[in-house]
Amino acid sequence: MLRVNNGAVKIGNRFVRFTDAEGVADILGYLPGRLFAPPARHPVFCAVECKFGAGRLSKSQKAFLANVRADGGFAWCARSVSELDEALTAFLRGESYE
């Protein structure tokens, strides 16, 4: 897993962005293929956006997560570790996790 540092900082009169890709999730990685039942034993891309309290997904964040799901990956907006654990467990079982 990789923690992606999205955002920007103001330096003088300009903002400097930490990444040039809008909407990229906060945590990216691959789930090992051994976690899945055959025949799907290949690694699966994983994207987790972390939100606190009333934080909302931006349009670009929603689009990024939707693209990951459309390509068969695990994509989730996590508000707690337990919520993420439940969604990931359901995904690994092949169940709906939305």
Summary of the structure (lengths in Angstrom):
residues: 98
radius of gyration: 15.2
end to end distance: 21.6
largest distance: 55.0
contacts: 224
relative contact order: 0.16
helix: 28%
strand: 28%
